Amino acid sequence: MRVSEYVRHDAVGLAELMARGEVSPAEVEAAAREAVRAVNPAIDAVVETWPADDRPAPGSTPLAGVPFLIKDFGISMAGRRTEMGSRLTAGHVARSDSFLMRRLRRAGLVTVGRTATPELAYSITTEPVLYGPTRNPWDPERGAGGSSGGAGAAVAAGAVPVAHATDAAGSLRIPAAYNGLFGLKPTRGRVSLGPALDEGFNGLAVQGGVSRTVRDSAALLDLIRGPEPGDPYFAEQPSRPYAQEVTRPPGPLRIGVLPQAWGGRRTAAPVAGALDRTVRLLESLGHRTEEVTVALGVGWEEFVLANTRLSTANVAASVDSLAAALNRPVDSSTLEPSTLAAHRYGQGVSGPEFVAALTVRNRVARGLAHYFETHDLLLTPTLPELPPLLGAYGEGAEALDGLGWIERLNDHSPFTMAFNVAGTPAMSVPVTADTGTGLPIGMQFAAGYGREDLLFRLAGQLERAQPWSGRTPGVWAGGRS
């Protein structure tokens, strides 16, 4: 199989070819490896590849034999390095598979390597000191987003059709938006984080993937969803597979539109224009849209402070645990300035402050739940601006404390974190692009708790109405742009 043919198919399509015997899993895997070699020097999205140790029977699952990449964070694969984008954990090798890795194996995915992430996944740009910056395939001078930036760039460039991603503040949806992909953050409790973790960032972090087509993400979520023993959260299982929802008409929906973010961050003109085009598309499909205001249940400053306390306390605990286990110092030789600042701030968070932050989490969840009593979905831009130039996001990081870093994160991505706090599903859909630069622009749709089915129905309808999977960036494994 030639790379130019390989990249024309999504994951489900590749699996169908193998199931019919038109191409062998070995040929597909070889094409994927050639694709990685073709694009990675330009984008630095894949930090390591390895020989596949799983060879599933073609047709045994909807994704059997499909090449796959896991993020260098939030998942462990026995015998493979898990470095979390940090010098603190460089060279660390996982001893066992996490629950998610076991499910990926059972899904028949052929994991051939790992993708780049910022240090400890604590940024929305992927520019770690350990491996250098990941570049956006649409414009290599710009960032690919984060923290699943390596996954986003690799999929957009054609290395693999779908890749593992995580999301604690937008880390899946941000790269999806910047790289012109589909990405759905599942409901809290939909995919297990065990066995090492019962929850990530006190329930804010979830597991998922990014893909070029909606059906690939639906098929992936079908194969990895469901509880494991000891999980603290439970999301009711859907009545039918998500892969079936993609082809089901959503019916007329009531969709609120939030053009400007909480906290006063203004949406840039190209993104505002893309939002207007999306609203017109929705209305042409029979949906009812209306501009709304949505109460978070707390003030913006209180929201940011609570998330700072939760996230930095988690970072401090993780850093101290890793440093002790690996016998390494916690200083500038092992950690970047923003992580050190988070570590210092987190060490100072008191028990009562931490509990108060969890109370804010509850109030935000209740506030957003009230909105979804009267509306089916909420539409926002995924991000208020186009992908920034490499280096711009980290300028002056040395002068920021832990609160200042989270304030910066929320300023650049003010639309995404509320749905992590509430635990509700949200997706970024590449329905439009900047008319001047051609850069993709993602639109975020959020739904009530457990309503991924509704999101997949709308995403499938949007994809059929305005296909985006044929669009390709300048750095692309197929050899064309």
N, C-alpha and C positions, 0 to 999 in steps of 0.2 A: 504494500500500500504506500503510495507516494504521500508526502506531507501535504501537497496541494489538495489531494483527495481527502485525507484525514481531517483537515480543518473545515471541510464543507459540511461535516456531520456533527450534530450535537451528541451528547452521551447516549441518549436513548437510541438515536439513529445508529451509532457505532455498535451498540449491543445487539440491535436487530440484524445488522449485517453479519455479525459473528454467529448469531443464533441460526441464520439461514445458511451458514457455511460459505458465504461469499468472500470472507476474509478470516484469517485465523487470529486468535488473541496475540500470538507472537508477532504477527505482522503489524497489528495495531499498536502494540507496545513499542515496537521498533520505530514506527512513525512518530510516536509521542516523544521518544528520546531524541530523535533527529530534530523535532520541532523545538524542544528545549534548547538544544545546542545552537539552533539557528537564531533564536531571539534573545536568549539570556545574556549574552555579552552586552547587548544594548540596553537592557532594562534591569538586570540584576534582581530578578524576582525569585529565583530558585537558588537556595543556598547549598543544597546537596541533593544528589540522586544516588540511588542504590539499586542493586539487582532485585527484581521482584521475587518474593518468596511464596506468593499465592498464585495458582493457576486454576481459576474456577472453570467449571463446565459452561460453555456458551449456552445462553438461554435459561440458565438456572435461576436468574433474577433479572429484573428489568435493566440492571446496569452491569451484568456479569461481563468481565473482561475489559471494562473501561479504565484507561489510565487515570490516575488520581494523584493529587498532591495534598499533603497535610500541612497545616500551619505549624510553625516552630513555637507553638504555645497552646496550652489548653488541652493537649492530647498527648498520650505516650504510646510509643510503639516499641515493643520489646527488642532490645539490642541496637536501637537506633538513637542517635543523639537528639536531645531535647535541650536546646541552649537558650531559648526565650529571648533571642536577640541580644544577649548580654555577655560581657566579659566575665561577670561574676559566675556564670554557669557554663562558660565555654568548655566544651569537651564532655559535658555530662551525658551519660548514656542511660536510657530508661531500662529498668529491669523487667517490666511487664507491660502488657497491653492495658490501657484504660478500657472502660466499658464501651465507649464510643469506637475505639479502634477495633474491638471485637465485632461490633456491629458492621463496621465498614468491611471487615474481612468476610463476614457472612453475606454481605451485600454483593460480594464478588468483585468489588473494585480492586484494581491492581495499583497499589500505592508504590510509586516509583521515586518519591523524594519529598522534601519539605520546602516550604516557602518562607520568605523573609517576613519579619515582624519588627517593629520598634522595640526597644529595650523593655522587657516585661510587659509588652503590649500596652505601654502607658503613654501613648501619643496617637494623634490622628494623622500623622505622616510617618512613613516608613523610611527612616534615615539613621539607622543605628551605627554607632562607632564600630561595632564588631564586624559588620559586613558591608557597610557603606549604603548609600541611598538606592532605593528602588525607584525606577523611573516610569513615568506614565507612557504607555505605548502610543498614545495619540500625540504626545508632545514630550519627548524625553527630557526637556528642560524643566518640566513640571513634575510634581509629586504624584504618586499613585494612591495617596490616602493611607489610612491606617485604622486600626492596627493590622488588619488583614490585607495590607497593601501588596505583599508578594503574591497572595492568591488572586487578587483582582487583576494585577498586571499580567500574571501568567495566563489566566483564562482569556483576557482580552487579546493578548498577543497570539493566542492559538496553541499554546503549549499543551494544555489539557482543556477539555470542554467544561469541566466543573471541578471545583476545589473546595476543600474544607476551610471554614472561616469561623471566627468567634465574634461576639458582639456584647460589650459591657457598657458602651456609651455611644454606639454608632459604628463600631469597628468593622462590621460587615457591610452596612448600608453605605458608609462613606466611600470605601473603595469601589463598591458597585456603581455609585453615582459618578465618580471621577473617571472610571474606566469603561462606562457604557454597558454595564451588565445588569442582570436581574439579581437581587439579593433580598431574601426574606428572613427577618429576625423572628424566630418562633416565640410562642408563649412560654413564660417561665414554667419550667417543669416538663416541657415537651420532650427534651432530649437530656439524658442523664449526664452529669459531670463526674460520676464516680469511677472507681471506688475511692480515689484519694481525696476527692472533694464531695461534700454534700451540696454545697452551693458555691458560686463564684461571686466575689464582691457583694456578699449579702443578698444574693438573688438577682443582681443586675446582669450578670454574665450568662450568656446562652451559647449553644453550639448550632452551627448551620453550614451553609455553603453559598458560593457565588457561581453563577452560570451564565451562558449566553442565551439560553432559552428558558421559558417558564417551566416547561414540562420536566427539564432536567432537575431543577430545584425541587419540584414536587415529588419526583421519583426518589430523589435522595432523602428527603424528609420522611417519606413513607418507610424507607428502609432503616432509618436510624431512630425514629421516634419510639416513645414508650418508656415506662418507668423501669428502674432496676431496684433490687432490694436495698432498703435504707434511704432511698431518695426522700428529701424533706417536702418536696412539692409534687402535686399531681395535677396534670391537665387531662381532662376527660378526652378519651380517644375519639377520633372522628367517626362518623357513621359510614363513610366510604373512603377509599384511598384518595389522597390529595391529587394523584395523577388523573383521576376521573373528574375532579372538580375543575381542572384546567379547561376542559371542553364543555362544561356546563354553562349555560347562560346565567349571568348573575341576576337578571331581572332589573327593573328600575331601582336605583339606589338613591338614598338621600345622603349627599356628601357635603360636609362642611369644608370650607376652604380657609386656611390660615396663611395669608400671604406674608405677614411679618411675624418674626419670632418673639417668643417670650424674652423679656430682658431688654428689648429695644433695639436689638441688632437689625439693621436695615438690609433688606434683600437687594442685591445688586441688579441693575437694569437687565442684563441678559437673562438672569434667572427669573426675574419677574415676568419678562416677556414669554419665557418658556412656560411658566405657570399659567399665564393667560391662554396660551395655545392648548394646554392640557385641559383646561376648563371647557374650552369650546369643543374639544374632541369628546369629552365626557357627555356634554349636553347633546351632541349629535348622535350619541349612542343611546339616548333616552334617559340619562340620569339627571337628577335634580341637584343643582349645586347652589350654595349660598355662602357668602362670606360670614365667618363666625369669629367670636372671641371665645377662648377656651380657658377656664379657670384651672390653674394647677392645684389650687387648695392652699398654696403658700406663696409668699413673695419670692421674686427671683433671687434676691441676695440670700434669703434663707435657704432656697433650693440649692444654690451653688455651694454655700457653706456646708450644708448637710452632706452633699455628695463629696466634697473635699474631705470631710472627716471620715466618711466611710471608705473612700478609695485610698487615702494616705495611710489609714490605720491598717488596711489590708496589705498595702505595699510594704510598710514597716515590718509587719509580721512575716511576710514572705521573704524579704531580704534577710532578716535576722536568721530565719530558719535555713535558708540556702547557704548563707555564709558559714553558719556553724557546721552544716553537713559536709560542705566542701572545704572547710578550713581555709577560707579566704577572707581578706579584710573588706570592710565596708568603707570605701574611700574612692577618690577620683581615679584610682588605678583599675577599679572594677565596675564603677557605675558612672553614668552620665549626670550632668548637673541637675536636670529635672528630676531624675530618680532619687538622687541624694537629697534634694529639697523635699520631695515627697516623704522620704524616710524620716528626715528630721521632724517634719510637721506631724507625721503619723505617730511618732513616739510621744508627742505631746498631747495627743487627743485623750481626754479623760473618759472613764467609764460612763459617767452621766452624759457627757457630750455625745458619745457613741450611741447611747440609747435614744437620746433626743433626735439624732439623725435618722434612726430607724422609725421614729414616730413621723418624721417628715415623709419618709418613703410611704408609709401607710396613708397619710393625708393626700399625697399626690395620686396614689392608686384609687382612692375614693373619689377624688375630683374628676379624674378622667373617666372613671366608670359612670359617673353621672352624665357626662357628655354623650356616651354611647347608648344611653337610654333613649335618646331622641334622634340620633343619627346613626346610619350604618357605618360610615367611614369618615375619617378626617384626612384631607389632602393638604400637604405642605411641600415646599421645596425640600429635598433631602438636605441640601446645603445652601447657604445664602450667596455663594460666590463660585466662580470657576476654579479649577484646580490651581493652587498657588505654585509659584516657582520653587524649585528645590532650594532649601536653606532659609526661606522666608519665615516658615513657621517657628523655627528654633532661634531666630534672632533675639539676643538679649536674654536667653534662658538662664544664664548664670546669675542674673539679678533677681530672678523670681523665687519666691518661696512656694511651699506646697499649694497654698490658696491661689497665688498668682498664676500657677501653671493650670489649675483647673478652670480659673476664670478665662484664661486664654483658650483652652479647649472648648468651653461653652460659648465663647464669642465666635469661634470659627465654625462650630457645629451646634447651634442653639436649638435645632428642631428635633434632634435624635434622642437625647438622653432621657427625656420624660417618659418614653415608652419602655426603657430599661427599668426605670424606677417603678413604674406601674406594673411591669411584667406582661404587658400586652403585645401582640404581634404587630409588626410594621414591616413594610417592604419598600425598597427603592426600585423604581421602574424607569428605564431609559427611553421614555416615550418621545423625547425631543432633544434638540441640540442647539448650541449657540449659533445663530445665523451668521455671525461674523467670523469666528474662528473655527467652527465645525466641531468644537469640543463637546463631548456628551454632557447632558444635564439630567440629573436624576430627580424624579418626583417621588415623594414619600406618601404612602397611604398607610394609615393605622386603623386597626379594628379593635373591637372589644375582646376581652380575655377569651382565648380559645377559638377565635374565629379566623384561623388561617384558611379555612375553606372558602370564606367570602373573598379574602384577598386573592387566592389562586383563581377563583372564577373571574374576578375583574381583570387580573393580570393577563389571563388567557384571552379575554375579549380585547384588551388593548393591544396585545401582540398581534392578534389577527387583523385588527383594524389598521395598525400602523407598524408593520414588522420592523424590528431593529436588529435581528440576528445576522442579517446580511451585511451590516455596516462593519467595516474593519478599520483599525488604526494604521498609522504609517509603519510601525514596527509590527510585522505580522508574519506568522510562520508560513502562510500560504504564498509569500513572495509578491503580494500586491497590496495596494492601499486603496 
